[in-house]
Amino acid sequence: MNASTRLAPNLPIVLISLWVLAGALFKLLAGTPADLPQVVRDFPLELGLTYKLVIGIELVFATLGLLRPRLGWLPLAAQLVVFLGVLATQLGDENCGCFGSNLSVSPWAMLAVDGTLLVWLLATRPWKGFRGLAVPVPAVGVLAILLFGAPFVLDREAKPPEPVLADTSKVARPEAAATEVVDAGAGVGTGTGAGAGTQRETTTPPAAKNEYAILSPGKWVGKTPTETELAGWVEGGIDSLYFTEGSWIFYRQSCDHCAKHLEQLALGDDGATFYTLIQVPDDLDQERVVHMVPQGDHVLEARLLEGYDYVLGTPGDLTLEGGVITGGRESIEVDG
């Protein structure tokens, strides 16, 4: 057996390790939990913790593959099997999310890549023969521990700022619809009445940060809005959103589903439901597709603080009754 034949299994192990490492580093340095497949996001763990554990495990497996290939090939093969299983749940999606939303990769394409790598690895029979590189186990163990802890040390999950107390003395209430209001330029900016003309005391938006905020409307049921982490993220202060009944709608300006959902609400709006439209401003560099929204004195417009990526499926909504949240949804399915 010549040297090239003996070392043949190392090539797929190295390439798979680098492939897994690339995905882990993207998540660590630039991604958000929103990039995780839905089946992983549904794990019964806090989403931020799930995200960090996924990154840590991938970093450890890639390290084992590169530094201890005799041992590392097995967890790498298991990792590819998991990847294939997860991708099988995404075949109807346009983007697998493996490299975020800015780089769209078809689940079918990623399935082909991961499947080819797995077949290649097994075809080389890595459980037999010579392995060229074998870093001492203690050194690998220490490095693996450090890398597993990296997502927790380099944590980019932002904590909600302290809620801002807004000046609501000039806010037009539904019962005083005739009161003159001043357009503050918030939200969509195309409405009329209390929603479009609400005056709120705002602060200078923070510079763009490489941080993300996780908002989970479904976990807020039974609380008032001020008791949730949302309170710190509303520009101008959550107490400026005075509707205690009705529906709070979360949307992004470039979201096609949001545009359809808001258009349907606008077309069916009879003024009986109080709407609070909250813009998620992490896509301001993308083309606006939201144009038609409910309008009138029963509509408020607001938005979250700029400068952060928000892990929140849009369109989403909250249902309020008596000032208490009775329902919360993300990624609402829209007909048509």
WOPE-V894884 format. One record per backbone hydrogen bond with DSSP energy under -1.0 kcal/mol. CO is the residue of the C=O (numbers start at 0). NH is the residue of the N-H. E is the energy in kcal/mol with one decimal. If there is no record, write none. Layout:
[[CO | NH | E] [CO | NH | E]]
This chain:
[[1 | 5 | -2.2] [2 | 6 | -2.0] [6 | 9 | -1.5] [7 | 10 | -1.2] [8 | 12 | -1.4] [9 | 13 | -2.7] [10 | 14 | -2.5] [11 | 15 | -2.8] [12 | 16 | -2.3] [13 | 17 | -2.5] [14 | 18 | -2.2] [15 | 19 | -2.8] [16 | 20 | -2.6] [17 | 21 | -2.4] [18 | 22 | -1.7] [19 | 23 | -2.2] [20 | 24 | -2.7] [21 | 25 | -2.0] [22 | 26 | -2.1] [23 | 27 | -2.4] [24 | 28 | -2.6] [25 | 29 | -2.8] [25 | 30 | -2.1] [31 | 34 | -2.3] [32 | 35 | -1.5] [36 | 39 | -1.0] [36 | 40 | -2.3] [37 | 41 | -1.5] [39 | 42 | -1.7] [42 | 44 | -2.0] [45 | 49 | -2.5] [46 | 50 | -2.4] [47 | 51 | -1.9] [48 | 52 | -2.5] [49 | 53 | -2.4] [50 | 54 | -2.0] [51 | 55 | -2.6] [52 | 56 | -2.6] [53 | 57 | -2.1] [54 | 58 | -2.4] [55 | 59 | -2.1] [56 | 60 | -2.6] [57 | 61 | -2.3] [58 | 62 | -1.9] [59 | 63 | -2.4] [60 | 64 | -2.2] [61 | 65 | -1.9] [62 | 66 | -2.6] [63 | 67 | -2.5] [66 | 134 | -2.1] [67 | 70 | -1.4] [67 | 71 | -3.4] [68 | 72 | -1.6] [71 | 75 | -1.7] [72 | 76 | -2.4] [73 | 77 | -2.5] [74 | 78 | -2.3] [75 | 79 | -2.2] [76 | 80 | -2.0] [77 | 81 | -2.2] [78 | 82 | -2.6] [79 | 83 | -2.6] [80 | 84 | -2.2] [81 | 85 | -2.6] [82 | 86 | -2.8] [83 | 87 | -1.7] [85 | 88 | -1.3] [86 | 89 | -1.7] [89 | 92 | -2.8] [96 | 99 | -1.5] [104 | 95 | -2.9] [105 | 109 | -2.4] [106 | 110 | -2.4] [107 | 111 | -2.0] [108 | 112 | -2.1] [109 | 113 | -2.7] [110 | 114 | -2.4] [111 | 115 | -2.2] [112 | 116 | -2.3] [113 | 117 | -2.2] [114 | 118 | -2.4] [115 | 119 | -2.5] [116 | 120 | -2.4] [117 | 121 | -2.5] [118 | 122 | -2.2] [119 | 123 | -1.1] [121 | 124 | -1.4] [124 | 127 | -1.9] [135 | 139 | -2.1] [136 | 140 | -3.0] [137 | 141 | -2.3] [138 | 142 | -2.3] [139 | 143 | -2.8] [140 | 144 | -2.1] [141 | 145 | -2.2] [142 | 146 | -2.6] [143 | 147 | -2.4] [144 | 148 | -1.6] [148 | 152 | -2.0] [149 | 153 | -3.4] [155 | 211 | -2.1] [167 | 170 | -1.4] [172 | 175 | -1.9] [175 | 178 | -2.0] [191 | 295 | -1.6] [192 | 196 | -2.1] [208 | 210 | -1.2] [210 | 308 | -2.2] [211 | 157 | -3.3] [212 | 310 | -3.4] [215 | 218 | -2.0] [216 | 219 | -1.7] [219 | 222 | -2.0] [222 | 324 | -3.2] [223 | 226 | -2.0] [224 | 227 | -1.5] [227 | 230 | -1.4] [228 | 231 | -1.1] [229 | 232 | -1.6] [232 | 304 | -2.3] [233 | 236 | -1.8] [236 | 239 | -1.5] [237 | 240 | -1.7] [239 | 241 | -1.2] [243 | 322 | -2.8] [245 | 319 | -2.8] [246 | 275 | -2.3] [247 | 317 | -2.2] [248 | 277 | -3.6] [249 | 315 | -1.8] [250 | 279 | -3.2] [251 | 254 | -1.4] [252 | 288 | -3.5] [252 | 289 | -1.5] [254 | 258 | -2.2] [255 | 259 | -2.2] [256 | 260 | -2.6] [257 | 261 | -2.9] [258 | 262 | -2.1] [259 | 263 | -2.4] [260 | 264 | -2.1] [261 | 265 | -2.5] [262 | 266 | -2.6] [263 | 267 | -1.6] [273 | 246 | -2.6] [274 | 299 | -2.6] [275 | 248 | -2.9] [276 | 301 | -2.8] [277 | 250 | -2.0] [278 | 303 | -2.4] [282 | 285 | -2.2] [295 | 194 | -1.2] [295 | 298 | -1.6] [297 | 274 | -2.8] [299 | 276 | -3.2] [301 | 278 | -2.6] [302 | 234 | -2.6] [306 | 208 | -2.7] [308 | 212 | -2.7] [309 | 311 | -1.4] [310 | 214 | -1.9] [312 | 330 | -1.4] [314 | 331 | -3.0] [315 | 249 | -2.9] [316 | 328 | -2.4] [317 | 247 | -2.5] [318 | 325 | -3.2] [318 | 326 | -1.1] [319 | 245 | -1.4] [320 | 323 | -1.6] [323 | 320 | -2.5] [324 | 221 | -3.4] [326 | 318 | -2.5] [328 | 316 | -1.6]]
